[in-house]
C-alpha cells in the first residue's frame, strides 16, 4: 500500500475507490485532464481526494458540471494560489449526485502524478478539529451530522429544503 493510500484511508472511513491515476503525462492549459468526467458513485454525496504534482507552477481547477441544470462552473483549488513547481498537493471535496467533475491546469506542462480517490464518508475528525457539524444537500433535501470531540456521531437528520 502506498503512503498516499495510507493517508487517504486515515482521512476517509469505509471503502476507498481509486478512480484515476495519471503519471508523467503532457497536459495542455485549459483542457480537461481526465479522459472523461467523474460522477459520484455514492448517493447523495461522495467525497473525492486528489493528489497532484505538476512540473510547472500553476493553478489546478475543478470543472464541476451540474448535470441536472446543464451548467459547468470552475472552482480554483489552493485558495487561488498557484501550486509550486514539482510540489505535491492533496485536496478533498464533495461531489453530489447530479454532478460530474474534471480538472484543468493553467499551464501547459507535464502532470507528474494525479491520483483521484473516492469514498462514501470522510473522517473529518482529522481534517477539522472536533466537534464538527456537516451539512450537505442534493438541492432539495438536506442532511446533517454532528460529531463529538471523541469522534462519535451524535445525530444524523434530514429535511426537505
N, C-alpha and C positions, 0 to 999 in steps of 0.2 A: 504494500500500500504506500502510495506516495505521501510526502509531507503535506501537500495541498489537500489530498483526500482526508488525512487525519484532521486538518484544520476544519475542513468542511463538515466532517462528522461531529466535531465538537460544537459547531455553530448550528447545525441542523439536527433535529431529532427525527428518528424514523429513517426510512429508506432514502438514500441519495442516488439520483439518476445522473449519469454523465451523458449530457446531450451532444456536445460537440467538443472536439479537441483539434485546434488548428495550430500547426507548428511550422516555423520558417517559411512563411507564405507571403509573397508580394501582394500588397493591397493598394488600391487607388483611393485618393482623397475623395470623400463624399459618396463612396459606393458601398453598398451593403457587404459586410464581411462574411456573414453566414450564407451558405448556398440557398437556404430557404428560411422564412420566418419561423420562429418557435412559438408554439402555443402552450398554455398551461395544461399540464396533464391532470392536476388535481383541482377539484371544484369545491368551493367557489374561488379559491386563490392558491397559487403555488408560490414558493419562494425560490428565486434564482440567485445564483452566485456566479460571478465571472472573475477569473484570474486573467490578467492581461499584461503583456510585455511587448513593447514596440521599440524598434531600433532608434527612431527619431522622436523627439518631443512633439506632443500634440494632444488634442482633446478627443476622448472617447465619448460617443453619444449613443444612447438607446433610441432607436426609432420604434416607437410604440404605436401600433395600429389598433384602433378601437373598431373591431370588425363589425359590430352591430351598428355603428354610426358611419363607417366608411371614411374615417378621419385618421391621419397619421400625425403624431406630434414628436418633437425631438426633445430629449432630456439630456443635458450635458452632465456627465459624471465628474467626480472630484471637485465639486463645488465650483465648476467652471475654470479651474486652474489647469494648465497643461500638465500632462504626465511627463516626467523626466525621461531622457534617453535611457533605454535599456533598464528601466526600473520596473519592478513588479508591483502591481496594484490589485487589490481584491475589493469588489463591490457586491453588495447583497441588496435585492429589491424584490417587491411583489409583482406578480403578473396575474391578473384576474381572468376569469372566463370571459370570452368575447374580446380578448386582447391577444395580439401576437407581437413579438419583439424581434429586432435585428440590431446590429451595431454598425456604426460608421466611424471612421477616424479622420481627423482633419488634415493629415499629411499623407502623401504617397510615400510609402516606406515598406519595410518588412515587418510582419507580425511574427515576433519570435515565438510567442505562445499565447493562445487564447483558449481557455477551457471554460465551458459553461456547464454548471450543475443545477439540478432542480430537486427540491424537497417539498413535502406536503406541509411541514411545520418547521418554523425557525425557533431555535432555542435562544430566545432573546436575552436571557439572563447574562450571557457572556458579552453581549453587544451593548445593551443598555443596563445600567445598574438598577437592580430591583428596588422597590416594587415597580411594576410596569402595568400599563393597560394598552392593549392593542385593539384598534377598531378598523375593520375593513369592510368593503362594500362591493357588490356587483352592480350598483346603480339604483337598485330598487329595494334591496334588503341589506341590513347592516348586521354584522357580527361583532361581538365584543368579548374579550377575555381579560381577566385580571390575574396577576401573578404576585405571590407574596415574596418577601425577601429571601426565603429559603427555597424558592423555585417551584412551590406548589401552585397549581392553577386553582384559584379560589372560585371564580364564577365564569360561566360561559352563557351568553344570552344572544338572542337575535330579535330583530324587529323590522317591520316594514317601514321604509323611508318615505 
